[in-house]
């Protein structure tokens, strides 16, 4: 039980009025709890979700009222209830501020030598930060060359030397709750490169 310090005079509590209010709140809660249970037991899973939410909301309101009545009578609150208003504000803020951009580009190498030369030149102009005593990765593969060029100029999919684009796509998604943010430290980053649950507001494709 969560106890609340009583700072007001003790005679403020355990009055006839608070006793009657608690008895009435308990009676209403007991009736609502039984009705809630009967409604849940009758459900088969085919009902609209709104019916379940309405049942839960009705019970929640009476639980809060009963908790308040106990506090008014004894100065203690049996249940530590969460502030649903703050939760709703947090959810709205998260929805308003997050946009996920997911893209994929399939590229065909048509001139490997030209691509490697461009990658090595980009690496020389913008060497990567390496640990003390370390060295840059040698540019001896198409993927390493594309990586080095992208580090320098961003997404240069349409201007990569020796490369022909097979197809490309990009989607802009406003996530919906529950939202699992991208884990940049995941061991398998490839599994993170999927669009989250939400509404795609814009899409681009190239072929």
Secondary structure by P-SEA (a helix, b strand, c coil): cbbbbbcccccccccaaaaaaaaaaaaaaaaaaaaaaaaaaaccccccaaaaaaaaaaaaaaaaaaaaaaaacccccccccccaaaaaaaaaaaaacbbbbbbbbbbbbccaaaaaaaaaaaaaaccccccccccccccccaaaaaaaaaaccccccccccccccccbbbbbbbcccccccccccccccccccccccccccbbbbcc
